[in-house]
């Protein structure tokens, strides 16, 4: 169902523009008045709004998708169902960018490195959804968005399942080039179906075209079911062999031959960056039946035998069984005898191997017993034997015991190997997610080790991945708030993880501690952004602008006094929607941080039959004077990768009124990149009446430092 531009949905979401449409819905850019942010709204088309069963499935799936919180997934903020207007829509994060489909069209095709970079980000989002039991069912380039900074986000999680319950021709037509064989055959799907569709998407990224195409959607579906799996290298010879094999494995017809979890694919993609040849995938790929190979004699005999049977079948009437002649019986007997001989040969070979192993162990046992007895002889005899040559006893069983020391501490491992007098020496330390406990063994030297030798080991320095919060409960950040930013930075530096720090005021998080991070842990390739507490705004001479709308005039003035702000003036206007003496607007945005003493103006309802009037609390009866400024300011600061490259900039006017400095905020605190040239262009600056001069100050709000100041002349407006 289409909505009108400018329409206000549920007294909160103001529709701005139509930005797209699909088989199920229209997508609009809108303004969330309550949260003060731009959002995207997906409104269901009218034909689906009448189907109660579809609406129920749509609600359930959208609610499940709303629980996903990941930097590579388009966030779902709200699900709204209005039975009166029959409007059903989803409020989502607005991502400024283009779909991967359009990105591919612009680029023609991508090289191996760019494909891996984009695929790893998208796969990270899909991996989280799979861990939470959500299968996308409609992975395709149209549902993957790339923003202007190269960040990748997957959209429409959980929505596709509702669509698959219906006959939606438009949806099928849009997804048929990426549909898995099991979805096309029976409509059934699991996370391996997403992996198949993701493989088709990577194929298109690398080649610039879909893996299967046809004149109709039916012909494309049959191609997915029957046609050989295409290799990327057939169209792009310079593709990384490892990447070509990874795409080929994703697109296997049978789910059991694909990657079973998308995390396995991500691991291979990371390895492909270090080893493009794909040597690490040797022996793991499904057999490529489309390539030419020589048949073995056994396969050739089987093929000839089947051809003979087919010829006999051609001469038979409609019978249920095929009688065997003497020749076939002899041939069958010959094959059975051959099978029995092979089985007997294998059994004899196993018995011989078993006897050899038992004999070897008995020999080692008696030899070790003899060595133990010889050590009880006089010292002179032992020394003579030692001088004649070094006696080394190789313990063959040691090779089988060594893998078990992984995950043990050095002391535990030495106790475990105590019977062999093995001494362990720590030669290296490394981070490990597999063995996150500090001090545990994660690797050892692979050379032959003998009794009495020293074994070099590598021990864990802790987990490689630092976890900040549980992605399933992103609202629980108490543990993160207790972490000092300096402590985290030290851990990040040790792990060589790239990060950026930005400051923000907080009334609850102590100064220097962490307020939030842009992702739940340090995994993935996207930059880690840490928001550090700059302390309480009030303690730093700053004030948090309160929400004054819907308050009475007296209550609003009390709230401003408590916040440390100054009431500048009041405009009274007639208003039918709000009661008389109710604040309906304010000049400073609620939640913004400004300097204490900053002035703020209010708009208050004078009732439906009221009059328009003004009341000034700062300027005198002569009104206000005006000034202007037009200049540029260079925002300096460190620009090294590890440094905080953002600055929180506030612009204010300072005037001396009645012997006291009075501040007025001209621009609320905003974040800028260090090195940016800020254009300060303010044509109409309101000053106090009768005050001919003032100072415009450019302030670093995080530490209340004046970066630059300019004198401005004021005069009454003619």
Secondary structure, DSSP 8 states (H G I E B T S, - for coil): ----TT-EETTTEEEEEEEEE-SSEEEEEEEETTTTEEEEEEEE-HHHHT-HHHHHHHHHHHHHHHT---TTB--EEEEEEETTTTEEEEEEE---EEEHHHHHHHHSS--HHHHHHHHHHHHHHHHHHHHTT---S--SGGGEEEETTS-EEE--TTHHHHHHTS--HHHHHHHGGG--HHHHHHS---HHHHHHHHHHHHHHHHHSS-SS--SSHHHHHHHHHHS----GGGT-TTS-HHHHHHHHHHT-SSGGGS-SSHHHHHHHHHHHHH-TT-GGGTTTS---TTS-----HHHHHHHHHHHHHHHHHHT--S-SS----HHHHHHHHHHHHHHHHHHHHHHHHHHHHHHHHHHHHHHHHHHHHHHHHHTTS-HHHHHHHHHH-------TTHHHHHGGGTTSBHHHHHHHTGGGT-EEEEEEEE--STT-STTBEEEE--S---TT-EEEEEEE-S-SS-B-S-GGGTT--HHHHTSBHHHHHHHHHHHT--EEEEEE--SSS-TTBEEEESSSBS-SSS-EEEEEE---TGGGTEEE----TTSBHHHHHHHHHHHT-EEEEEEEE--SSS-TTBEEEESS-TT-EEETT-EEEEEEE--TT---EEEESSS-TT--EEEEEEEEEE-----STTS--EEEEEEEEEEEETTEEEEEEEEEEEEEETT-EEEEEEEEEEE-TT--EEEEEEEETTTTEEEEEEEEE-EE--
